[in-house]
């Protein structure tokens, strides 16, 4: 739906402004969920842990090694 794409763009722009201006006080939530056919809730964003199956690319050792090699990221 077109309004979902528009909202995604607005949310991305807001994140870019918040990041560039160092306006964020705490850690970012991991997931934001909206049902565009329902009224907005009070809690839209929440933390989500990694899937226990290990089937996420973020848990793949080769991917992590390549990412660390390219960006010099540290393991958290």
LINSULTA-V112475 format. One record per residue. N is the residue number from 1. PHI is phi in whole degrees, -180 to 180 (none if undefined). Layout:
BEGIN
n = [N/N]
phi = [PHI/PHI]
END
This chain:
BEGIN
n = [1/2/3/4/5/6/7/8/9/10/11/12/13/14/15/16/17/18/19/20/21/22/23/24/25/26/27/28/29/30/31/32/33/34/35/36/37/38/39/40/41/42/43/44/45/46/47/48/49/50/51/52/53/54/55/56/57/58/59/60/61/62/63/64/65/66/67/68/69/70/71/72/73/74/75/76]
phi = [none/-62/-67/-69/-65/-64/-65/-61/-64/-65/-65/-65/-61/-63/-66/-64/-64/-62/-70/-64/-89/50/-90/-82/-90/-128/-73/-69/-69/-84/-141/-121/-127/-129/-105/-69/-99/-124/-62/-63/-85/-92/-121/-97/-115/-155/-81/-133/-77/-68/-66/-65/-72/76/-87/-92/-61/-68/-108/-79/-63/-65/-63/-62/-64/-65/-64/-62/-65/-81/-110/66/-77/-98/-71/-98]
END
